[in-house]
Amino acid sequence: MHPASRLQSTLADYLLPGAAEVPEPRVDHMETPSPYTQFGVKGIGEGGAIAPPAAITNAINDALRPLSAELTHSPVTPRRIVEAVLAARAEQQTVPAAA
């Protein structure tokens, strides 16, 4: 039995896979031209790049919700996060307390 195939009791005992454990890649090509474009070309990869920034910004906004801060512009930077928190604090200080 290969040592890496044993069940491990903790993550400390778990062997992380390295180059020797990775199988040789196999590349298959499947051509399906698009009937909707002049040369049958299609876009690739755009879908994977669109959602992550919005998902990350939503997660940050969820974390900032107790502070009443919200990010509305991209890209999200540490400076913009701090500015949003400071703006929310300033707004809370200017709003009179309900009697």
N, C-alpha and C positions, 0 to 999 in steps of 0.2 A: 504494500500500500504506500502511495506517495505521501510524504509527511504533510503536504499542504491539503490533502483530501481528508484528514482526520477532523472530527468535530472538536472545536476548541471550547474551553470553559469560559474564557473571558476574551475581550477584544485585545488585551495585552498579549495573549498567546496566538492571536490570529496573524498568519503570514500574509502581508500585503502582496498582491501580485506584482511581479516585475516583468522585465522584457522576456525572460525565459518562459513565463507562464502565459503570455499573450499568443494566441494562435496566429498563424500567417494569414494576412488579409487576403480575401478573395474578391475580386472586382467583377461584377456582372454588369453588362450594359443592356438596357431595354429601351428601344427607340419607339416612341409613340408621337409622331408629329401632330401638332395642333391643327385641326381643320379650320380654325378661326383666324389664323394669321397668314400673311402672304408666303412666308418661307417655312411655316410649320414650327416656328420657334416658340418657346415657352419661357417664362421667368422661373428662376429657381432661388430659393433661400430668402426671399423678401419676407415671407410670413414669419419666420423665426426671429427676425430682427425688429418686428413692430411691437409685439406684446410685452416683452420684458421691461422696457422703461416705464410703461404705464402701470404694470403690476408692482414694480418696485416703488414707484411714487405713491400708489395706493397703500402699500404696506407702511411706508413712512407716515403718510397722513393718518392712518389708523393709530400709529404709535403717538402721534402728536395731538390726537383728538382731546385727551384730557387737559391739554394746555390751551385749547381753542386755537391752535395754529394749523395752517394749511398751506401746502405748496401747490402753486398753480402754474409754474413755469418749468420748462426743461432747458438744459439738463439740471438734474438735482445735484447740488454741491453742498459740502459742509457749510459754506458761507450762507447759502440760501436757506438752509435749515435754521441756522442761528438767527438770521434776519427775520424769518417767519415767527420764531418763538418770541423774539424781542418785540415785533410788531403786535403780536397777540397780547403780550403783557402790557404794552403801552395802551392798547385799545381797552383792556379791562380796567386800567387805572382811570381812564377818562370817562367811562360809563358810570353814571351815578348809581349807587346801590338802591334797589327797590325797597320802598318803605312798607 
